C-alpha cells in the first residue's frame, strides 16, 4: 500500500469538513474519489498536499508505510506527491516550457539553462503525444491545452502519486481520450493516480477502485467493476436518483430574444471573426442548448451578446420585439439579461470577498437606500438564495474561496438570479458539480422556464444538452452548423455537425 490516511478529522469554524475519514490506495492503481460538493474531497486532498499542516487536523498520513507530518506543500512534493487542482496554477505571461518547470528550472549556479529547459519540456510533451509550440504564452492557448500543460508540469516532478482534481472539466472529447491514455500509461509505469471527478462515466472507464465521501465522512470503497453508477450515486447522495434530467412541464410562449445576422469581429481586426452570421431566436419558457467542440465559438457567442468582448459588430439583437444595443455587461443586465460564465475564476468571483458580496454584486440597487448599501438586507437576500440553491457554507460571510467549486458556481447562479433576468445565459453551468447538485440546477432551470424565463445553455456534455434542451444549436468554426429539435436529435447528429459534416449527414 502506497498511501493510507487514517481517521482524518478536520474542523473549520462552524463546520466539521472531515469526520474520521480513512483512505487506502494501492501502488499503481487509479483510485477515484467521488462525492457531492462539500463532501470533503478537496479538504482531504489539501491535508495530503500539506496545504493544511499536520497540527491543524487529527489523524495520520502514511506514505509507503512511513508516517508523514507535512508542514507545507514542499514537504508533500518531496514525498513524491503531485496535485493538479481544478483551478489551474499557471502563469499566463510565461511560456509553456517555463510553466512546466516553474520552480524547478534547470540552472547552473543560478543561470537558467534555457536550451535544456526547452529540450526536456519537448521530450515530456512528445512522450505523451502532445504537439504544441513550447514558446507560446499560457494566455495564448485554450483552457483545454492549459489543463494538459498542468498535467505535464506535475509529471516533470517524477511523482509517485498523482492527484487530479476534476482534470477533464475543461477538455474536449479528443483531449479527454488523450488524458485517459496518459493515465493508463502512468499506471503501467507504476505511478499511482487519485482521480477526483463528478463524471462517473470516466470513473467507470479508467478507475480500479472508488471511494465515496458524503458530508465529510467516508461511506465506503468499492471495486469499480463490481458496482454500477446507480449504486455509486446512492452512496453519494444517500438516496436513489433514477432520473438525471427532471421532466420539464411548461408552456413555451412567444419569442422573447432574437439574434439576426450577428457577426462579431476581433478587436482592431475586421479580417478575423469570433462568430459569423448568427441567426436564432428563443421563446419564453424555452431552453435552447448550444453544442460544439471547444473553439467552435460557443462561449464567444454568449460573451459577445452580453457585451464582455470588445470589437466591431454587424447585425442586430432584439428583446421583446425591440432592437437593443449592448455595449457592455451593465447594458445587458439593465435590459434583463443574466449570465453565468464558464470561467468563474476570471469573469465571476471576487476571490477576496465573502458570499454576501459575491451574491449581491450585480444587484446593489436592490439592497441600497439612497445610495447606501443596507448590510442587513444584503444578508437577508443572500440567505434566501443560500437556502433555495442549497449552497453549503458555514455562514454567508465566509470568504468565497473557502467554498467548494460547485458551491462557488451556485453563488454565481444566485448572483445572476437576483437580477431577475428575462433571458438567462448559462455557459457550462454544471462544470465541476456533482450529480446531486446537477439535478438541483436542472430543477431550478425548469422552474425558471416555467415562470417565463428564456434560457440559453452552452454545455460540453452531450447527455446534458440532449436531456435539458427543447432545441439544440450546433456550432462549428464560429457559425451555426445545425439546428435540431429535442425529438430528432442524437449524439451522432450533434458530432457530425460539430465536426463540420455536410447537411446530408444529419
PyMOL commands that set and color helices and strands:
alter all, ss='L'
color gray80, all
select helices_A, chain A and resi 41-49+54-56+73-78+96-100+114-127+138-140+143-155+173-188+200-206+224-226+229-237+298-305+329-335+344-348+355-367+375-389+400-402+405-418+435-450+462-468+491-498+503-505
alter helices_A, ss='H'
color red, helices_A
select strands_A, chain A and resi 3-12+15-25+30-35+58-63+66-68+81-84+107-108+111-112+161-165+192-196+209-214+217-223+255-266+269-283+287-292+313-319+322-324+337-340+368-369+372-373+423-427+454-458+471-476+479-485
alter strands_A, ss='S'
color yellow, strands_A
deselect
rebuild
show_as cartoon
